[in-house]
Structure formats: structure tokens, C-alpha cells
Amino acid sequence: MDWVVVVDDDILNLKMAGHILSKHNMRVTALKSGTALLGFIKSNKPDLILLDIKMPGMDGFETLQRLKEQTPLQEQIPVIFLTADDNQESETRGLALGAMDFIKKPFVPDVLVLRVKHTIELVRLQHNLEKENERISAELAMASRIQSAMLPGIFPAFPDREDIDVYASMTPVRGVGGDFYDFFFTDKDHLCLLIADVSGKGIPAALFMMVSKIVLAENAKAGKMPAQILEDTNMMICANNPEEMFVTVWLGILDISTGILTAANAGHEYPAFMHSDGSFELMKRKHDLIIGAFPNMRYREYQIQMTPGSKLFVYTDGVPEAANSEGELFGTSRMIDALNDNAGASPRQVLLGVSEAVGSFVRDSEQFDDLTMLCLEYLPGKKEQ
């Protein structure tokens, strides 16, 4: 049963409102002053307050103001003002104070009942929506923690090895995202590196990301080469992809003993490679179609010869497509400049340098894509301990 408190110094108005609302299965409490209401609300929480504006002593405006001050925001009770005036200034003032509506006196029974019921229902729906938003926020936070836990996040990644240094980071724009990276040894001498970007955002992208990451890793750990890993992953995803989502992937396997990096690209961004002279450039080798679009796709491989001190930088499109307030994109040219500014630094510092360059460019502009990066440095002069 809905509970309505009516506050009016006129006993006839109190009786009339109580009679009308009681007939429609509402509980009604009558109070004759704003002071009485403020005391009553300290220990009671009705669904709605009908508050007269013109009352001796403390009027309705002051009563509402004090009511707002003494009640926490999440516990505030909706108020409808009762008035016999047609004063637009009064309505404006009342709405500015937080009143939900105005009802004119003398009461029209049907109007009184409908406005009371509609206001109570509106506030109830609003509270339910707030609770649902809180639940969704909590679930998104949990999903973000789960997603982060699935990505390598402990650095140095391989403390028992000195022949490589690798660092990676992911910054999702919506708590959870579709980007991911991974790196792991398939055997003592072969390091697999991958970075990927799933279509879409939010929970669907995060779920698809987890599936894609697991399938890619399982195929890589079976000892396959990059092209075969992408082909088999594509077949498995296409076999069960009712939402027709897709993922771009760059995947490489580094032979530590020779420095040969064999890679394949499924519609992903071009990697950046640092030559022996210390300069980065994009490795614009042709890439093949995204994973998840068509079964039976064939993927091509290419090789990069890494030498002592070589670095490889891979990333998702959130880096070049980061935009400033004018809509200008950060672009690959600025990215290469940022890489060259930090060419002599460790992989961790390289990523920090690029991230700072992106941040300085976009400033406070809202971004719409995740920012994910990975950098590898090849150090064959240092042997495994």
C-alpha cells in the first residue's frame, strides 16, 4: 500500500485529500505544519509528500529546503506542492528546489489520484533503475578484474631470462574491452607474442576476447607456426560465431637462438620495428583477413631478423586513432616519433613514452577505443641464467 503524507494548515484540505486517496487504497497521514513534517520524517519514510506552499510560520518552500538538507540524497522522498495560485514564479521556484509536480486546489479527485500514483511509480522506477545500474557497475568491475587477471601482468615477465625483455599494457575505455595481448614460451627457445582487437565494446567483446585468447594460446602451445595458428583459430571461431563477431590478430614467434621472428597478421595494425641504427619504422607487410569472418582462410607468414638490441612494438588501433578535441587523430607518424624519442629506453619506458605522447595529444578528450601496447627487446648477448 502506498503511503502519502499530506501537509496543510487547512483541516478541510487535509480531510478532502485523505478521503480521496484512502478510497484508492492509499495510506494517508495528515500533518498541519512544516515543523511537524520535519520531525515526522526523522523516523518515518512515506512514499510521497503532498506539501502546501502557503502555511503560517514556515512555508512550503522553506520546509522543502530544510527537508533536503536533513535527508541524505539517496533517502529523499518525492514532494508535490499544493497551491491555490497560478503563479509561474512559484512553480519555477518549487521545481528548482526539487519538487516533482504541482497540484492545484481545490482538488480535482481524478487529477489528484493520477498525479500521486504516477509520481510514486516514476520514483519507484527511478530507484529500481539506480539499483540495476549499481548491479551492472559491480558486475562490470568484476568483469574488468577477471579480464585483467587473464592478461600477463607481472613484470619482469621472465625473471630467469636475460636474453629478452618484454612489457605490455592495456587501458580499456569502458572498464572491460575487446583488446588483449599475450606472450609465452612454446618451448625453451621459442617465444610467442600476440596482440589482438575484438569487434565491439563492453561485455560481449570481453567474452569474445577471452574465447579468442584461449583458442590462440592452445593452438600456439601445440607447436604450430603463426600462419597455422591463425588458420586453425579462424576455423574454430567461425564454427561457433552466431553473433558474427571478429578479431584482428598479429602473432609472431621468435626463435631466441637465431633472432628470426616469424609472424602472421590477420587484419591487424602494422608492427613497428627498431633497426640497428636505433630508428623505428612500420613493417608494412601485407596482412590477411580478420579472424571470424570466413572459414578456410589461408594466412601468410613473413620474417624479421632481430639483432642485439632490436625492439618490436605492437599495438591496437586505439593508439593511432586516439583523437583530440578537434577530431584530429594521433596517427602512426606521431606514434613513430614517440617511439624514436624513447628508442634507447627499456620496453616499459617505451610504452610509457608512447602513452604520455598520446595523453598530451588528446588531453581531456573522451576516447572511444582501448589503448593496448606490447614491446619486446631482443638481448641475445645475455644468456639464460
N, C-alpha and C positions, 0 to 999 in steps of 0.2 A: 504494500500500500504506500503510495506517495505521500510525503509529509510536507505540508506547506505551513509556514509561519506568516501570519498577516499582522502588520504593524500599522496602526492608525489610531489617532486620538478620538475619532468619531465612533461611538459604540454602535451606531446603526450600520456604518460601513463594515465594521468587524462582523456583526451578526449576518449581514447580507452575504459577504464573501464566504463566511463559514458555512452558511446554509447551501449556497450554490455548489461549493467544492465538495462538501460532505455528501451531497446527493450523487456525486460522480466518484464515490469510493475513494476519497482522499481524506487523510488525517489532517485536521486543521488546529493550529494553536494560535490564539489571539493575544496580542500584546499592544499596550497603549502608548508606548514611547520608545524612542531610540535607545535610551538608557536601559530600559528593560530588555531590549533585544541584545545589546552588547553583553549584559550579564547572562542572559539565557544561552547565547551561543557558546559561552565558555565550556559548557558541559553537555551541549546538545548539537546534533548535526542534521537538520532537516534537509529535504531535497531542494527547497526553493523558499525565498523570502519575497513577500509582497510588501513593499515599503512605501508608505505615504510620504510625499515630499514636504507638504506644509504641516508641520506639527509644532506646538509650543515648545520652547526651550531649544532642544537640539533638533534641527530639521532633518529631512531625509538625506540631503547631500552630505552633511557633516556625519550623520550616522554611518553612511556607506563608507566614507573616508576612514573613519575610525575602525570600522569592521575590517577593511582591507589591511589596515596597519596591524591589527591584533591577530589576524589569521594567516598562517603560512599559505603561500601561493597554492600549493597542491591540495589544501583543505578548504579553499574559499568556496562559499555557497553562492549560487546564482541569485541575482536580485532583479526583480521587475519593479519599477517605480509606479506608484499610483498617483494620479494627478487629475485635477479638475480643470487645469489650464490647457490652452492651445499654444503655449509659449515655446517657440522654436529654440530660444536661447536656453530654456530649462532642459529641453531634450538633449541639446548638444552638450551641456554641462554634465548631465546624468550619464550619457553614453561615454564621455571622456573619463568619468570616474570608474566606469566598468559595469554599469547597469546593462542587463541583457535586452530589456524592452521597456515600453511604457504602456500602461493600460489606463484609459480614460474613465473617470467617474462622472455620473453614476454608471455602475457596471451593466454591461450587456451580458447576460449569463453565458450564452454560447461563446462569445468572444473571450470572456474571462477564462472559461474552461479550456478552450482550444489553445490559447496562448500559454497558459500554465502547463498543460500537457506537452505541448511542442517544445517549450523551453527545457523542461525536465528531461525529455527524451534527447534533445540536442546535447545537453550537458552530459548525459549518460553515455551517449555515443562518443563524445569527445574524450571522456575518461577511458572508455574501452579502447579507443584508438591510441591513447597515450600509453596504456598498459601493453598493447600489442607492439607499439614502437619500442618500448623498453625491452620486451621479449626478443624482438628481432635484433635490436642492438646487442643484447647479450649473446645471442646466437652468432651474430657476425663477428663479435670479438673472439668467441671461442673458435670459430672457423679460421679466423686470422692466425690464432695461436697454433692451431693444428697445421695450417698451411706452412707457417714459418718453420715449424718443427720438422717438416718433410724436406726442407732445403738444407744443404750443408751450411752450418752457421758457426762452427768452431774453427778459429784460426790461431796459429798456423794449421792448415788443413792436414798436412803430413809432417808432423814434427820430427819423425825419424828419417826424413829425407832432406838432403840439401841440394839435390840436382834440379829441383823445380820449386817455384813459389807461385801460389795461386790465391786469388782473393775474389769474392763475389758479393753482390748486394742486390736486394730487391726492395723497392719502395712502392707499395700499391697505393692507388689514389682513392680507393673505396674500402680500405680495411682488408678486403680479400681481392685477389686479382687473378688474371689468367697467365701472367708471366711466370716462368720458372727457369732454374738453371740446375746443373748437376755436374759433378766431377768425381771420378772414382777410378781405381786401378782395376783393369780386367785381368791382369797378371802382374808379375813383379816389374815388367819392363814396358807396359803399355797403359797410358793414361787416357781415359775417355773424358771428353769435355762436351757439354751441350748447353744450349740456351734456346728457349722457345717462347712463343707468344700465342696464346689461345684466343680464338674469336670471342667477342662479347666481354662482359664485365660481371662482377658480383659472384654470387653463389654458383650459378650454372658454370661460369668459366672456371671457378676454383675446383669444382668437382671434375670437370673435363681435364683440367690441368693435372690433377692427381692421377687420373687414369693414364693419361699420356705419359707422365713421368715414369710411372711404374712399368708400362709396356716398353718404353725406350730402354730403360735400365736393364730389364730382363733380357731383351734381345742383345744388348751390348755385352752383358756379362756372360752370354753364351759363346763369346769369342768371335762374333761376326765382324765384318768390316762395315764402315759407315753406310755405304750405299745399301747393303743388305739389311742393315738395322732399320733404315728408313722404309725400305720396301716392305719388310715384314710387319713393322709397326703400322704402316698405312693399311695393309690388308686386315689386320686385326681391328683397327678402329673403324674402317669402312664397313666391316661385317656387323657392327652393332652401333650405329650412329643415327638414331631416329631423329634427333634434333638438327642433323646436318651441320654440326659444328666442325671447326677445322683448327689446325695448329701449324704455325710456321716453326721450323726447327733448323738450326745449324748444329752439326755434330762433327767432332773431329777426334781422331785417335792419334796420340803422339807416341812414337817409338822412342823411348828415352835414350837408347843406346846409339841411335843414328841421327836423332833430331828431325826425322821425317814426320810431318804431321799430315795425315790423310783425312780429308774432310768431304762432307756432302752437305748440300743446302736445299732444304725443302721450303722455298719461298720466303726465306728469312733475310734480314739485313746483311750486307756485306761485312765481313770482319775487317778489322784494321790490324796491320802487321807492322812492327818496328824493325827496320832493316839494320844492318850492322853499322851504318853511319848515324844511327840514333834518331832517324826520322820515321814517323808513322805515315802509312798510306792505306787507302782502302784496297782490299784484294777483290777486284771486280770480276770474279769467275762466275760463269753462268750458273744460275740456280734453277732447280726444278720445281714442280708444282707442290703446293701445300699438302699436308697430310690430312686425310679425312674427306677429300673431295671425290676421288675416283680410285677404285681398286685397280690392282695390276699395274700400278705406276712403276716406272723404272727411274732410278736415280743415278746420277753420275758422281764420280769422285775426282778430286784434284789433290795435289800435294804441295806442301810448303816446306822448304828446307829451313829449319831453325838452327841458328848458330849460337855460340855462347853469348848470353845477354839478350837474345831475341825476346820480344814480347808480342803477345797476341791479345787483342781486345775485341770482345764480342758483346753485343748489346741488343736490346729490343727497340722498337720504333718510338718508344716513349722518350728516348734521348734526342734524336734529330727532329722529332715532331713536337717537342716542348715549345709552347707559344708564349709570347709576351702579350702585353695589354693591347698592342696594335694588331695582333693576329699574325705577327711575323714568326716564322719557325726558327728554332735554334740551328737546325741543318747539320749536315755532315761536315761542311767546311769548318764551322766553329768547333765541332767535336774534334776534328783532326788538330786544329790549333791548340785546343786544350790538352790533347794527348801529347803533342810536341812540347808544350810548356812543362810537362811533367815526365818527359821521356826517360830521364835518368832516375826516376823515383821507383820505389817498390810498387808492386801491383796494388796494394792497399792505397798508397798515396796517389797512384794514377787514378783510381776510381774516385777518391775524394776530390782530386783536382777537377775531374770532369763534372762531378756533382756540383761543386762550387761554381763552375762556369755556367752550368745550366741554371742554377739558382740565381746568380747575378743577372742573367739574361731575362728570365721570366718574372723575377721579383715576386709580387703578391698575386700574380695572375693564376686563376684556377686552372689546374691541369686535368686532362681527361684520359691520360694513359699512364700505366705503370712505368716506373723507371728501374730497369734491371740491367746490370752490367757484370762482366767477368773479365779478369785479366790474368794471363799466365806469363811467367818469366821462366825461360829455359836456362839452366845453370849447370851444364854438363861438366864443368871443371871441378865441381864439388861432388864427391861421391857419396853414395848412401852410407850412412853410419853402420 
